[in-house]
Amino acid sequence: MFVLMRTVAATEEQFVNELAPLYDANEARLLCFLLLEDRLGWSKQDYLLRKQAPLNETDADWLTHALALLKQAKPVQYLLGYAWFMGMKLLVDESVLIPRPETEELVHLVINKHRKATNKPLRIIDIGTGSGCIAISLKKRLPHATVYALDISEEALQVARQNAQIQSAEISFIHADILEWDSVFPSDQLFDIVVSNPPYITDVERREMHQNVLAHEPHLALFVNGSAPLLFYEHIAAFASTHSHPPGDLYFEINRRYGQDVYDLLVKKGFRQITLHQDMHGADRIIHAIADND
């Protein structure tokens, strides 16, 4: 337990020892730093130089509470209430997924392909927007685009709306289930870009996941029934085929185990120029295809 005049170094060591069942030593030290960075405004250099500095009682009590939550596998981003994505500090809570670096790669791919069209009236829809990280990033970097963001969760949309307001990004939000897209969108509503990071983790893969994901991140945004792992890809592809302004671009973040399956699905649905992209770890993670519904 933290006590008055406990040093930063002693606190860090306690994080390492008590979080050992969940995190390795380097991860535990990083968590300690992230908390002190947020609490005290310390830089990494401050943290390294002040290892022997004492913590006052208020800060020590705050860290005690934070450590207790981390031991319950609560992600530090939910504890702090924010996550960094594309240089933006975005609000997050347990109604939305914590944005991942792999999703930044998806956003970069879209931006790089369409940055020369910044003066064209692009219409973009982000399906399963969660925190709004994809939609907001695209709006800020493609400012002339009209951006829509859809989610089945009203709680997630509340977070996304707050983030859009904080980031001064004009987004049109849609509360709907994409599996029922044919009753949601009028036939003449067309998009130039359809992008989605849909639920793609199967029940079997749960056993491989870190407890902090399983215990706290929204299962609605994570998991798909193992008997139909391509469910969302199939419905979103059908939506894109019908509601793309030809030639429309479709971008998916995908389960690395199903890259070829998603590729084959898009072939069957008539998409062309289908390309699989690997993430920073060399795994199939993004797929891009052209919808030409002429």
Secondary structure, DSSP 8 states (H G I E B T S, - for coil): ---TT-BHHHHHHHHHHHTTTTS-HHHHHHHHHHHHHHHH---HHHHHHTTT-B--HHHHHHHHHHHHHHHTT--HHHHHTEEEETTEEEE--TTS----HHHHHHHHHHHHHHGGGTTS--EEEEES-TTTHHHHHHHHHSTTSEEEEEES-HHHHHHHHHHHHHTT--EEEEE--GGGGGGTS-TT--EEEEEE----EEGGGGGGS-HHHHHHS-HHHHEE-TT-TTHHHHHHHHHHHHHEEEEEEEEEE--GGGHHHHHHHHHHTT-EEEEEEE-TTSSEEEEEEEE---
